[in-house]
Amino acid sequence: MSEMLAPSSQAENYKACFLTPEQFNVAASILYQAYHDDPFFQTCFKSETKRYEQKLRAAIRAELNVFWDTNQPIIGIFDDSEQLQAVACITTPESNLGPERFWHWRLNMMLTAGYVSTKQMIEKERRVKAALTGKGHYHQLSFIAVKPQKQHLGIGQYLMKALDGHIQSNEDSTGMAVLVTEEKYTAFFSADNYSLVDTIFVGDIKASLMFRQKAV
């Protein structure tokens, strides 16, 4: 676990670090709680069925493994007792991770989540990529979550500051994109200077594609 951002006066008890597989179980749990009621995943994995939670857990775990295998940043916020409190997964401009990821990810997803769910996830990624044509080489925020009991304490803002610092240090990046599938979170990203790029529809799900230009 390597520290990437020194604590600030506003969050002196926290530090941002790159995660390793040893922290994946906790990270997956935090992400699962955050995305359990996400409308995209509820539709994609059919929340009314008994296997919904199993599929969601499998999808999150598969994504974490792909991020690790392809050297994509998985950033966590730890408190002074070294407990993981928040996590974010981003792709870098040079990742070349296409909408279909890699064949082993796609196979794993089809075995655990099913063909239709996998196809919907791929279609979402394709539409996002198409809408961002012209933005150059950008980062993309795929997952972000704070422990439910630790929300509204400034940890989310601290995590965003860590992400912004990471982007600023990358000379090739033009900024970062995020697809917001719950309207209540658009204000959170707007407060960090994210602007609406497009409205993306995947089936009946409406999502806001937002982008933050890197400061020059």
Summary of the structure (lengths in Angstrom):
residues: 216
radius of gyration: 16.5
end to end distance: 29.8
largest distance: 49.2
contacts: 649
relative contact order: 0.16
helix: 44%
strand: 24%
